[in-house]
Amino acid sequence: MSNEHILVTPTEVRTLSARWYQLVIGIICMMAISSPQYVWTLFTGPLTEKLGVSLAQVQVTFSLLIILQTFFSPVQGYLVDRFGIRTLVGLGCTLSGISWVLSSQVSSLGMLYLTYGVIGGLGTGIVYVGIVGLMVRWFPDRRGLAAGAVAAGYGMGAMITTFPITNSLKSAGMESTLLTFGLALGVVGLLASRFLRQPPASASLKDTETVVAQTVADISPKVMLKTPVFWLMFLMFTMMSTSGLMVTSQMASFAKDFGMTTVMVMGMAALPLAMTIDRVCNGLTRPLFGWISDRYGRENTMALAFFFEGIAMTLWLWTSDNPVLFVLLSGVVFLGWGEIFSLFPSTLTDTFGTRHATTNYGFLYMAQGIGAIFGGPVAALLHQYTDSWYPVFSVAITFDIITALLAFFVLKRMRATWVARHKA
């Protein structure tokens, strides 16, 4: 891909400042819709007690949230492109907040599924694909960093609300907590969305005194879905999502089997400490590896990160009886996994252009939904059938290594050929 260097005008300097402002607004919107997913576990106990149902029945709500968030993302992405970023992100934040407000009044499982699961999933999905699609447009020279930053914001919001929600549940009860935080998060997201806007053409500026001329033609979703390079990325995203979720979603279960729920590390319980470190690493890795990929290439970074996760998982399994290493390596595993949410959207936009970036990413993001199915229920069934965590880890590690090899030896060459043939 060739670069064209020209002088920066005062207007373009203002554009440079505006895009960092847009990044901050995008992060705020993502933080506003992160709690429905990441603090769900805090509501499962009160909900089972209030509705008089089993935990398994309540957990269907969370499955609906993820399914609606991921499998409808192409439609959500199309709506963002069709009706505008402010309108749709504002609607998504409002739906996310309303889902909690309505959930505070539910008296049946069906209503819980509809409010928290369906409405919440649709709302959060609109915001997620909309913000990621917007940021890769604003930062053509730093797509990895920008996509990683807003993806990290999706986890950071839960870090801020977890303790206040926990305290509110104890002091005010579930209904009041859902109502209060639903209103607050919905309003914050809606207000922040009012400041979002699409970038002008000069947003291709770097933070230096140069402009990178965009040389990749804009490819529509209809055409993209017919290309082998897209389906290779979809397969890789699915494998990496499955790999990470096979282990991370089962962490509490295998920690118990490994004897890590009753030990202390540095004066703290090992499992909660590990989960705290995991959240930090899961947020840090997204902009970190995105930044690395901006400088050293998408496929090179993918190969490094995916192989890194496979090695970390292997060491984690081998040292599962050591509390200190269990805690530390859990963070390393998350460091090697969460970057998929910055590497894949930036790679996709590099390949198929910016005009349809939101809708295109909506189709790719469906891979996360498939990974959630295989990484959660299927991994649990595999453990149940074999009565061992070794097969689960073995499948996850194998997926990591295969995907790393595909990135370096197949995707890199395939994308280079595609870009050479589709220059604007």
Protein Blocks (a to p, Z undefined) as FASTA:
>chain_A
ZZddddddfklmmmmmmmmmmmmmmmmmmmmmmmmmmmmmmmmmmmmmmnopafklmmmm
mmmmmmmmmmmmmmmmmmmmmnojklmmmmmmmmmmmmmmmmmmgcbfklmmmmmmmmmm
mmmmmmmmmmmmmmmmmmmmlmmmmmmmmmmmmmmmmmmmmmmmmmmmmmnojklmmmmm
mmmmmmmmmmmmmmgccddfklmpcfbfbdcddfbdcddfklmmmpfklmmmmmmmmmmm
mmmmmmmmmmmmmmmmnopmmcceehiafklmmmmmmmmmmmmmmmmmmmmmmmnojklm
mmmmmmmmmmmmmmmmmmmmbmklmmmmmmmmmmmmmmmmmmmmmmmmmmnojmlmmmmm
mmmmmmmmmmmmmmmmmmmmmmmmnopaklmmmmmmmmmmmmmmmmmmmmmmmmmmmmmm
mcZZ
